[in-house]
Amino acid sequence: MTDSKLSTLSSPRAADQRIISLVKQISESKDRKVPSLLLALRPIIKEYPANTQVGIKRRQEIWQYNLLKVMILILKQDFAVIEGEWETASELATLLSHIIVGLVLDKNDKRQLETDHLPKSVESILLLARHISNILTEKSPTQRLEQSNLSVNLKQVFDALLRLCSGHINLIGEVLTSQWLLLLLVSDSPQVANFTMETMEKLLRLDPHALHTLEESTVFTLLDELIYKLTVNTDKSLAQTACRCLVKFCESSNKIVQSLGTRYIGLRPLLRRWDAKGFDRDLRHIILLLESGSVVKAKNQRQQECAKYIQAIWRGYSARKKLRRADHAFAKFQKSYRLKKAKEEQVKLQTQYQSELYHQMKMRRQQLLRTLDEKRLKALEILPASQVEKYLQKEKSVAATRIQTLWRGHRERSKLTQRQMVARQVHAAIIIQRAYRKWLEKASISDQAFPTYLKPQGLTDIRRTELTKQINEWNEQNPTKIQTQEELEAIHKRAQELLVRHYQNIRPYRKLEYQCENMMARLDTDMELIQLAPRLQDVTQKDIDMYSSRSLPVATVAKQQHNETLRRLQQPWWKVLGMEEVEVNEDENDRIKAEIFLDNLGI
């Protein structure tokens, strides 16, 4: 076989070196190693898809070196003695389908491919599926792992067949008329029968008119087996697949629909055994075909049933929607009614409570007045006649004092809003004045000339002599390259600009240094005042004025600390131990400032 399979090889042209080396290895190796060597074409096919120019060229090279013919012959072997066994066979079938689908040939080679290679490819793939199905049927149930691997391989072979037929639609008739397909369909293995019927269904989807090209005996042979699987079989999955395949057969040919009622009498009662098994839709379709006897009538009837089903679904949906809206409306009405009743009850209870409270207060006031009158009568009875007038005068004075107190309180409370408004205005004026002063200070700083206190201190004669000496030495070591006066003026101008920039950048640091010096001087002054402060019992008004501050922020902080100290003194000793410094609220701070300012104004 090895001598004849590569006898027609032509001289190598500008081809892929991997294909050329593979051809050499196949020509020098034994038949058992050829399938494993042919798997080396997989990376080439994956690397170059069929829709690219390079992929078409690589497939033409495979055709040119007769590797396609070798693969077709290899698939007819028994892979039980080959490395990889049936997995290698399924991979070769997939590889063969990928190569043939993307193959583009000239007229003569295409005629040879269609008349010779394609039928042989279909026969080889179906024969390979038959070999795998025989092994699946013969295997014992205990070998589950091996059976699952064989099932995967068989599914891969059928996928390769479908891919091959999708690229060449004219092969579907040959597949359906093949004796190997019929043997696979009548197999005792449910998996093999399922795969076969699924493949037939997919083939009819690719070409719905394929049954018209077949002989009537072939079509009815396949149809008999499908009816057998649907009526006699007890496997649910097998019956479901057979039902789908039968529906596809009926949709593809009107003759099958017409012969269902005459050729298969009593089929309809037998189909009832599969009710409520998960494929009622396909069963109803077959029953409609049996009742109508025509695909057109069945289609119309099915459309009517679908329309009725859609209408029923819509009516149910609209009715449920209306019920939901009604329930929501009733719930909303009941909720609003309950809220209204609860609000009315609450108003009623509140009115009743207020009336009772008013009645109780009135009664208590009467009791107090009565008690007060009784006390006055008793006091008048006890007092001598000479002191009655004095007692009455005293009562009038107390009453007048109380009336005046109430009137003053009412007057001050009426003025409280005005005082608060004045305090807010004062606080706003303080904020505005503070911002204005800061703006004036910034404006004056920006307008004034450069401060003299920010400039560095002058040089001494000794330091000036040292710097002059260093400058002369540096000038002698680094002579200038500038010759003209214009260049010297430009450098001088640049140096002046750098000096001005230096002074401008150093201003914040000089100012901070100046502030630090002022703060240190102030701290020294305060420390000296504290050290020279007299004892508390020797303090005079002059000392108080000397140690007092007219600054509003200082007075505010002092008052805050005073209030905090008073609060600590009023607390028990065990609470003071764990107390920490508490930050004063901004509102409290503003209130204290306003009080101090008003006190200073005399309001």
PyMOL commands that set and color helices and strands:
alter all, ss='L'
color gray80, all
select helices_A, chain A and resi 2-5+17-28+31-47+53-64+67-74+79-81+85-101+107-138+144-167+171-177+179-185+190-206+210-213+216-231+236-252+254-263+267-274+280-292+295-382+385-447+452-454+461-477+485-531+536-538+541-547+552-570+573-576+586-601
alter helices_A, ss='H'
color red, helices_A
deselect
rebuild
show_as cartoon
